[in-house]
Amino acid sequence: MFNIGDKVSVLDDAINGTVFSINSDQITIETNDGFMMTYFVKELIKNNVTSELDKNIRSFNSQQIQQQKEIEKPRSFIKEKKTKGEIPPPEFDLHIEKLVKNFRGMSNYEILTLQGETAKRHIEFAIKNRIPKIVFIHGVGEGILKSELDFLLGRYENVSFQDANYQKYGIGATEVYIRQR
């Protein structure tokens, strides 16, 4: 991967230099300031020579790329198939402002606990009433509620889940399937 004389940069430092010697997974470089420093291979990146970059840039055929852009590709929209009279699955919004009127005095832990208990209650209700599919809307955020929801759903043997329809919900919802016995 590296050869003696290659120009390199250190990944975590603003140090550039030339490969001086190679010893298995350690490489000694001479910095641009004249110092000898040893790094592991994974800490270095090879700097491309500008002539190699120019050669790569010239190899692109801009006319061919332009022609490909002009050819219109048919757009594909995957629509949810529904039969007549099909009832859409129940949707449960787990955003805290939908669950309580005032959440200002609640800690993050209390909010997450309430959201988790609400989700558990809805799952238990769906299992008890033989509802085959439900949707939890959790939003995007930092992903903490989604991971808690995934953990909760993973504890049920007869439940499978996946991200809900992107066109309808975006990436902030989970679809839950309940297998009936």
C-alpha positions as CSV (number, residue, x, y, z in Angstrom):
1,M,0.0,0.0,0.0
2,F,2.8,2.4,0.9
3,N,6.2,2.7,-0.8
4,I,9.3,4.5,0.3
5,G,9.1,8.0,-1.1
6,D,5.3,8.3,-1.0
7,K,3.8,11.6,0.2
8,V,1.6,10.9,3.2
9,S,-0.5,12.8,5.8
10,V,-1.2,11.8,9.4
11,L,-5.0,11.3,9.9
12,D,-5.3,12.8,13.4
13,D,-2.6,15.4,13.2
14,A,-1.7,18.2,10.8
15,I,1.5,16.5,9.8
16,N,2.6,15.8,6.2
17,G,5.8,14.0,5.1
18,T,7.5,11.4,3.0
19,V,7.7,7.6,3.7
20,F,11.3,7.0,4.9
21,S,11.1,3.3,6.0
22,I,8.5,0.5,6.3
23,N,8.6,-2.1,9.1
24,S,5.5,-4.4,8.8
25,D,2.6,-2.3,10.1
26,Q,4.8,0.7,11.2
27,I,6.0,3.4,8.9
28,T,8.6,6.0,9.6
29,I,8.1,9.3,7.8
30,E,10.3,12.3,7.5
31,T,8.0,15.3,8.1
32,N,8.1,18.4,6.0
33,D,9.9,20.0,9.0
34,G,12.7,17.4,8.9
35,F,11.6,15.2,11.9
36,M,11.5,11.4,11.8
37,M,8.3,10.0,13.2
38,T,6.9,6.5,13.3
39,Y,3.1,5.7,12.8
40,F,1.0,2.7,12.3
41,V,-0.3,2.1,8.7
42,K,-3.9,2.8,9.8
43,E,-2.8,6.3,11.0
44,L,-1.6,7.4,7.6
45,I,-3.2,8.3,4.3
46,K,-1.4,8.5,1.0
47,N,-1.5,11.8,-0.8
48,N,-2.4,11.5,-4.4
49,V,0.0,13.1,-6.8
50,T,-1.7,15.9,-8.8
51,S,-0.6,14.3,-12.1
52,E,-2.5,11.1,-11.2
53,L,-5.6,13.3,-10.4
54,D,-5.3,15.1,-13.7
55,K,-5.1,11.7,-15.5
56,N,-8.3,10.5,-13.7
57,I,-10.1,13.8,-14.4
58,R,-9.2,13.6,-18.1
59,S,-10.5,10.0,-18.3
60,F,-14.1,11.2,-17.7
61,N,-16.2,11.6,-20.9
62,S,-18.3,14.6,-20.1
63,Q,-20.4,14.2,-23.3
64,Q,-21.4,10.7,-22.3
65,I,-22.3,11.8,-18.8
66,Q,-24.4,14.7,-20.3
67,Q,-26.2,12.2,-22.6
68,Q,-27.0,9.9,-19.7
69,K,-28.5,12.9,-17.7
70,E,-30.7,13.9,-20.7
71,I,-32.3,10.4,-21.0
72,E,-35.4,10.6,-18.9
73,K,-35.8,7.6,-16.6
74,P,-39.3,6.5,-15.7
75,R,-40.1,7.4,-12.2
76,S,-41.3,4.6,-10.0
77,F,-43.7,5.2,-7.2
78,I,-44.5,2.3,-5.0
79,K,-47.9,2.8,-3.6
80,E,-49.3,0.8,-0.7
81,K,-51.7,-1.7,-2.1
82,K,-55.1,-1.6,-0.4
83,T,-58.1,-3.7,-1.0
84,K,-61.5,-2.2,-0.9
85,G,-62.8,-1.7,2.6
86,E,-59.4,-2.4,4.2
87,I,-59.1,-0.6,7.5
88,P,-55.8,1.3,7.9
89,P,-53.7,0.2,10.9
90,P,-54.0,2.2,14.1
91,E,-51.3,4.9,14.5
92,F,-50.0,5.9,17.9
93,D,-47.9,9.1,18.2
94,L,-45.4,8.7,21.0
95,H,-44.3,12.4,21.0
96,I,-44.5,13.6,24.6
97,E,-46.6,16.6,23.7
98,K,-49.3,14.2,22.4
99,L,-49.3,12.1,25.6
100,V,-49.5,14.8,28.3
101,K,-50.7,18.4,28.5
102,N,-47.7,19.8,30.4
103,F,-44.4,18.0,30.4
104,R,-42.2,21.0,31.5
105,G,-41.4,19.6,35.0
106,M,-40.6,16.1,33.7
107,S,-37.0,14.8,33.3
108,N,-35.8,13.0,30.2
109,Y,-36.0,9.7,32.1
110,E,-39.6,10.3,33.1
111,I,-40.5,11.3,29.5
112,L,-38.9,8.2,28.0
113,T,-40.5,6.0,30.7
114,L,-43.9,7.4,29.9
115,Q,-43.4,6.9,26.2
116,G,-42.2,3.3,26.7
117,E,-45.2,2.4,29.0
118,T,-47.6,3.9,26.5
119,A,-46.1,1.8,23.7
120,K,-46.2,-1.3,25.8
121,R,-49.9,-0.6,26.7
122,H,-50.7,-0.3,23.0
123,I,-48.9,-3.5,22.1
124,E,-50.6,-5.4,24.8
125,F,-54.0,-4.1,23.7
126,A,-53.3,-5.0,20.0
127,I,-52.2,-8.6,21.0
128,K,-55.3,-9.0,23.3
129,N,-57.6,-7.7,20.6
130,R,-55.9,-9.6,17.7
131,I,-55.0,-6.4,15.8
132,P,-52.5,-7.6,13.1
133,K,-50.7,-4.4,12.5
134,I,-50.1,-1.1,14.3
135,V,-47.8,1.9,13.7
136,F,-45.8,3.9,16.3
137,I,-44.8,7.4,15.3
138,H,-41.7,8.2,17.3
139,G,-40.0,10.9,15.2
140,V,-36.4,11.2,14.2
141,G,-34.6,13.1,17.0
142,E,-31.5,11.4,18.4
143,G,-32.9,7.9,18.1
144,I,-33.2,7.2,21.8
145,L,-37.0,6.6,21.7
146,K,-36.6,4.4,18.5
147,S,-34.0,2.3,20.2
148,E,-36.1,1.9,23.3
149,L,-39.0,0.9,21.2
150,D,-36.9,-1.6,19.3
151,F,-35.7,-3.1,22.6
152,L,-39.3,-3.3,23.9
153,L,-40.6,-4.9,20.7
154,G,-37.8,-7.4,20.6
155,R,-39.0,-8.9,23.9
156,Y,-42.2,-10.2,22.3
157,E,-42.0,-13.6,20.5
158,N,-45.0,-13.1,18.3
159,V,-44.1,-9.5,17.2
160,S,-42.0,-8.4,14.2
161,F,-41.3,-4.8,13.3
162,Q,-39.7,-2.7,10.6
163,D,-39.5,1.0,9.6
164,A,-42.9,2.2,8.4
165,N,-43.7,3.3,4.9
166,Y,-41.3,6.1,4.1
167,Q,-43.6,7.9,1.7
168,K,-46.3,8.1,4.3
169,Y,-44.4,8.6,7.6
170,G,-40.8,9.5,6.6
171,I,-38.2,7.9,8.8
172,G,-39.8,8.6,12.1
173,A,-42.2,5.6,12.4
174,T,-42.1,1.9,13.1
175,E,-44.6,-0.6,11.8
176,V,-45.4,-3.5,14.1
177,Y,-46.8,-6.9,12.9
178,I,-48.5,-9.2,15.4
179,R,-48.6,-12.8,14.4
180,Q,-51.7,-14.5,15.7
181,R,-51.9,-18.0,16.8
